Amino acid sequence: MRKVIGIGETVFDIIFRNRQPEVAIPGGSTFNAIVSLGRCGINTSFISEAGDDIIGEEIISFLRENGVDSSGVNRFPNTKSPVSLAFLNEHNDAEYIFYKDHPHDQLEFQVPEIEADDIVIFGSFYAVNPVIRPQVAALLDNARNKGAIIYYDINFRSSHRNDIMRITPNLLDNLEYSDIVRGSCDDFKVLYNKDNADKIYDSEISFYCKQFVFTNGSEPIEVRAGDVKKAYNIKQTKVVSTIGAGDNFNAGFVYGLIKHGITRDMIVNGLDEEKWDMLIESGMEFSANCCGDILNYISPEFGKSKRLK
């Protein structure tokens, strides 16, 4: 079976509703996607760091319980796990406060065995952080050389607005490495002060990567990919929390790549509209399932229903 390798941060999410903590769970953007894929029985592994504390133990145990290879998660002595406070508003959208000392980030791992058409998923500040750039770039180089599919979720939050000039070279490198780029309207408002999919694709993305997915909350999802230009309406569902919505869209999209046998060569040569329809549908289905609960991932029951024969 094809493998999915994720690289990203681990955090401990404490989620508040009406100013009261409701649940505390392991999280992180790529982490959430990898857990959901693990629940589907996909061969997954995760590369990251975790604190030398009880939260770090919980994070590694949680990965293993959900079928994810955690051997690439290192714990360094005398380190504390990052914490995120997420405050849900009346629309079930979250505002975040992060507690992490990025200058003290460190990352050590052995590059996992990667084969053609395996999938590497990465994103967020972790993907552009100068402190760990050599290690992230080494993984991306290896993935490219082996013919893996590289999926990049930009996910650049406003809390890092002051870092834009410093990380721009790494951002551009990431776009060039990538076979598929997803970004949200919020990402591009922060990075470029732009919110139009066509303008963003034409001026910021297409030179580096031809396959682009633009999301904007409950607004239609926009695809710009060569000859394919299409909008997909979001299906109305009961929303308990939007935390993890984008992460699980990524998981569903990657799941769709595997389910429908889509290879890197097919992506490079240009996917037709029918294949894009299937991939976006899969992404939206996973996202909707996640939003139906306060947790950051698809439900175990949904994951079991998606196991591939």
N, C-alpha and C positions, 0 to 999 in steps of 0.2 A: 504493500500500500504506500502511496505517496505520503511524504512527511510534511508537517508544517512546523517551522521553527520560528518562535517569537522572541524578540529582544526588546526589553523595556523595563520600566521601573515597577517596583512593588510598593504599594502604600496600604495603610490601614484606614479604611473609610468609616467614619462615624457619621451616620445620616440622621439629620434632625428634621422633625416636622412639628410645627407650632412651637418652636423653640425648645423642644424636648428631644433627647436622643431616642431614636427608634430602633436602630440596629447598628452593629459594628461588624464589618466584614473585610476580608482581604480584597484589594483592588489594584487598579492601575490599568491604563488604556489597553495596551497589548495583552496584559495579564487577563483581563476580562474576556477578550476574544479567544485567547488560547484555552481558558477554562471551558468556555462554551463548546469549542471544537472537541476538547477532550471528552465532554459529556456525550458527544455524538460518536465516540469511538474512533475518532481520527487519530492517527499516530502523531502526537504532538510533543514538543519539548520547548522549554522556556529558559532564556538566558537573562540573568539579572543579578542583583545583589539584595540581601536582606539583612536586617539588623541582628546583632548578637543579643537578642532579647526574646521574651516570650512571644512577641508579635512575629518575629522572624521564624520561630518554630511553628507557629500557627500557619503562616503563609506556605511554608514548604510542605507541611502535612496536608493542607488544603489542595495544593497542586497534585500531590500523589493520590489523594482520595478521588480526584476527578480525572485520573488516567493520564496525567501530564508528567513527562520526564523532567524532574527537578534537579538533575545532576549539574546543570549549568548555573544554578543559583548559589552564589557564594555568600558566606557570612563572615565578615571581618571582625576581629576582636574589638570590644569596647565601642561598637557602633549601635546607634539607635535607629529603629525602623521609622521611615517617614509616616506622617499622619495627615489625613485630609478630613476636614470638616465640610460636610455638604448640607446646605440648608434648603429644603424644598419650599417653594412658594405655593400660592394658591393654584397655580397652573401645573404643579408637580415638576417644574423645572428647578434646577439646583444652582445656587451660588456657592462658590468654594473658597475655603481658606486652606492653604497648604503650609505644612511645617516640615521643611527639609533644608538641609545645609548643602546646596549643590556644589560649592567649591570643594567639599570633602568627598565628593563622589569618587568611587574607585570601581574598577571592573576587571576581573580576571576570569578567563574561561578558556577551555580548549574548543577550538572551532569544531562543531559537530560534523559528522559525515553528511554531506549534502550531495544529492544526485539530481540529474536533469529532471525538471518539472516538479521537484519539491517546491514548496512555497515558503518564502521568508516574509514575515509581517513585522513592521516596525513603525515608529512614529513618536509624536509628542516631543517635548524638550529633550528627552533622552536621546532622540535621534540626531540632535544638532548640538548637544552639550560638548563644548570644546574639551572639557576635562577627560572625557572618555572617547573622544573621536577616533583615536588610532584603533581601538578595539572594535568599535562599531564598523569602521571602514574596512577592517580586515575581514569581518564576517560578510559584508556586502561584496567585497572583491571575490571572496571564495564562492559565494552564491552565484555571482555573475559568470565566473569562469566555469562553473559546473553546469550552467544552463538552467538554474532555478528561476522561478517566477518571483519577482520582488514587488511586494504590495506596500505602499507608503501612505499612511494616514497622517497628514500634516499636523493636525490637532495642536495648534500653537496658541496658547492661552494668553490673555491680556496681562497676566501677572508677569510675563516675560517681555513685555513691550520694550523695556529699556535695553534688552539684550539683542534687538534685531540686527543692528549693524555688526555686532560681534559674531553672530551665528549665520549670517547670510551666506558666506562661502560654503558652509556645511549644508545648508538648505538647498543650494543650487546643486551641489554634488549629489544629494539624496534624490532630487528630481531626475538627475541624469542616470543614476543607477536604476531607477524604478521602471517597471513595466506597466503598472497601474498606480495612479495617484488619486487619492480621495482627500477632499478638503471641505470644510464647512464655511458657510458665509461668515461666521464669526472669525474664523482663522484669517480670512483674506481682508476683512476689515482691519484687523490688527496689523497684518503684515504690509498690506498695500493700500489700505483705505479704499478698497473696491468691493462691490457686492453683486456684480453682474457676471454670470457664468461665461458668457461669450468674451467679454473684455479680459477676464482673468485667464481664460484658456489661451486666447490669442497673444496676450502680452507677457504672461508669466509662466505658462505651463508647456504649451505645445512645442516650443523649441527643444525642450528637454525630454518630454514624455508625451506620446500621442493619445494615451488612454486616460481620461479624466472623468471623475465622478464628483459632482458638486451637490452638497446637501445643505438644507436650510430649515432645520426644525420640521414643522408640519407642512412646509411648502413643498412643491414638487421637487423630486430628485432630477437633476440635469446630468445627461451624459454627453460628453463631447469626445469623439473618438474617430478621427478621420472623416469618413463619409457619414458616420452615424451621429445624428444630432437629435436628441429626444428628451422629453420630460415625462416623468412618471409620478402620478398623483399618489400621495400617501393615503393608505386605507385608514378610515376612522376606527379606532379601537379604544377600549378602556385603558386609560393611562394612570398607573399608580405612581410611577417615577420615570423620568427621562434619563436618569443616571445609567450609563451603559448603553444608551440607544445607539450611538454611533459606533461604539466598540463592537456591538453585536451585529450591526449592519456589516461591519468588516468580516466578522466570523461567518455570517451567512453567505457573503460574497465568496469568500475563500472556500467554504463548503461547496458552493455551486461550481467552482472551478474543478474541484475533485469529482463531484457527482457526475458532471456532464463531460468529463474527460478532456477538459480544455488545457492544452499544452502551451508552453511559452512560444513555440513557433506559430501557433494559431493566433496568439495575441499580437505578436510582432507583425504578422501578415495582415492583421485587421479582422476583428470579430464582426460577424454580421448582426443585423438588428435582432434576429431571433435569439441568438446567444446572449446578447446584452439583456434582452427581456427576461431570460431565465436567471441570469446572475442578479439583476436588480430585484426580481421577485423573491429570490432566496434571501438576499440581504434584508429586505423589508419584513419578511416573515420572521426571521430571527430577532430583528429589532423590536417588532410588535410583541413577541413573546416575552422579551426582557422587560419591556415597559409595563407589562401586566402585573409586575411584582415590584417590590422595593429593592430586590437584590440586583446585582450587577451583571447577571448572566442569564442564559436561557435556563428553564427549569430542567431538572433531571428527567422528568417524564417526557418533555419535548425532545430532549437529547436522545433518549432511547428510541423514540419514534423515527428519528433521523439516521439511525445507524445503517451504514451501507452494507449490502450483502457481500 
